Amino acid sequence: MVLNKNGWGLSKMIVSSAILLIALLFGLFNCYQFRNSKETKKRYALQNVTVETIEQKIRNSALNYVDGYYQGNIGTKEITIPISNLIYYHFLEKEDLILNKNENCDGYALVKKNGKQLESEAYIKCPKYVTREFKEWKMV
C-alpha cells in the first residue's frame, strides 16, 4: 500500500475491511463446526445403543419417509426401503447405526398397510447380530 499525505484511500480501506471480515467469518464458522462435531461424538458415545434402539430408529424413520414421499398412500402393497435411502434423504444418520465403536449395522425396512394404519418392520445385519428373516437381496 502506498500512503499519501491524506492516509489511506476509501477503496483501500473497504478492501482491507472486507478481507478482515471474511477471515473473521471463516474463523467463526470453523469454531462452530468443531464444537458441533465434538458434541455429536459425545452425544453418541454417552448413549446406550442396543439392537432394539437401532431397529426402533429405523422403523420410525421409514414411517416418516413414507409420510414425506408417499403421503402415507402406498396402496395395498409393501415397500422395501434400504437404510441407504433413509440416510440419503436425511431421515436417519449414519451415527444412528453404530452399535459399538467398531460395529456398524446395515439393513432395510418394510412398510405395509394394515387396515388404515402403516406398519414398519426393521431388518438389520450387524457383525454379531442378524434379524430373523433378513434377506440380503432386499438391501439393493
C-alpha positions in Angstrom: 0.0 0.0 0.0 1.2 3.4 -0.8 0.4 6.1 1.7 -0.1 9.6 0.7 -0.3 12.7 2.8 -4.0 12.1 3.5 -3.6 8.4 4.6 -5.5 5.5 3.0 -8.0 6.0 0.3 -11.6 4.9 0.7 -11.2 2.0 -1.7 -8.2 0.6 0.1 -10.0 0.8 3.4 -13.0 -1.0 2.1 -10.9 -3.8 0.6 -8.9 -4.3 3.8 -12.0 -4.3 5.9 -13.7 -6.8 3.6 -10.7 -9.2 3.8 -10.6 -8.9 7.6 -14.4 -9.5 7.8 -14.1 -12.6 5.6 -11.3 -14.0 7.7 -13.3 -13.4 10.9 -16.4 -15.1 9.5 -14.3 -18.1 8.3 -12.7 -18.5 11.7 -16.1 -18.3 13.5 -17.6 -20.8 11.1 -14.8 -23.3 11.7 -15.1 -22.9 15.5 -18.8 -23.5 15.3 -18.4 -26.7 13.2 -15.7 -28.0 15.5 -17.9 -27.5 18.6 -20.9 -29.2 16.9 -18.8 -32.2 15.8 -17.4 -32.6 19.3 -20.9 -32.5 20.8 -22.2 -35.0 18.3 -19.4 -37.5 19.1 -20.0 -37.0 22.8 -23.8 -37.5 22.4 -23.4 -40.8 20.6 -20.7 -42.0 23.0 -22.9 -41.5 26.0 -25.9 -43.3 24.7 -26.6 -46.9 25.5 -27.2 -48.2 22.0 -28.8 -51.6 21.6 -30.1 -53.6 18.6 -33.7 -52.7 19.7 -33.0 -49.0 19.7 -31.4 -49.2 16.2 -34.4 -51.1 14.9 -36.8 -48.6 16.5 -35.0 -45.7 14.9 -35.2 -47.4 11.5 -38.9 -48.2 11.9 -39.7 -44.5 12.8 -37.5 -43.2 10.0 -39.2 -45.5 7.5 -42.7 -44.3 8.5 -41.5 -40.7 8.3 -40.1 -41.4 4.8 -43.4 -42.9 3.6 -45.3 -39.9 5.0 -42.9 -37.5 3.4 -42.7 -39.1 -0.1 -45.9 -41.1 -0.5 -48.1 -39.0 1.9 -48.9 -42.3 3.6 -50.6 -43.7 0.4 -48.8 -46.9 -0.5 -51.9 -48.9 -1.6 -52.1 -52.5 -0.6 -48.5 -53.4 -1.4 -45.5 -53.3 0.9 -42.5 -51.1 0.3 -38.9 -52.0 1.0 -36.8 -49.1 2.0 -33.0 -49.6 2.2 -31.2 -47.8 5.0 -29.1 -46.1 2.4 -32.2 -44.2 1.2 -33.1 -43.2 4.7 -29.6 -41.8 5.2 -29.5 -40.1 1.7 -32.8 -38.3 2.3 -31.8 -37.3 5.9 -34.4 -39.4 7.7 -31.6 -41.3 9.5 -27.9 -40.6 10.3 -25.0 -43.0 9.9 -24.3 -42.5 13.6 -27.7 -44.0 14.4 -26.5 -47.3 13.1 -23.4 -47.7 15.3 -23.8 -50.4 17.8 -20.4 -50.2 19.3 -17.3 -48.3 18.3 -16.4 -50.8 15.6 -19.8 -52.3 14.8 -21.9 -50.6 12.1 -25.2 -52.1 11.1 -26.9 -52.1 7.7 -30.3 -53.3 6.5 -33.7 -52.2 5.3 -37.3 -51.5 6.5 -40.5 -53.0 5.2 -43.6 -50.7 5.3 -47.0 -52.2 4.7 -50.6 -51.2 5.3 -52.6 -52.9 8.0 -56.1 -51.6 7.6 -55.8 -47.8 7.6 -52.5 -47.7 9.5 -49.0 -48.1 8.3 -46.7 -50.7 10.0 -43.0 -50.8 9.7 -40.5 -53.6 10.4 -36.8 -53.2 10.5 -34.3 -55.9 9.4 -30.7 -55.2 10.3 -27.4 -57.0 9.9 -24.6 -56.2 12.3 -21.3 -58.1 12.7 -22.6 -60.0 15.7 -26.4 -59.9 15.1 -28.8 -60.5 12.2 -32.6 -60.1 12.4 -34.6 -63.2 11.8 -35.9 -63.5 8.2 -33.3 -60.9 7.0 -32.9 -61.1 3.2 -29.6 -59.7 1.8 -31.1 -59.2 -1.7 -33.7 -56.7 -0.4 -30.9 -54.2 0.6 -30.3 -53.1 -3.0 
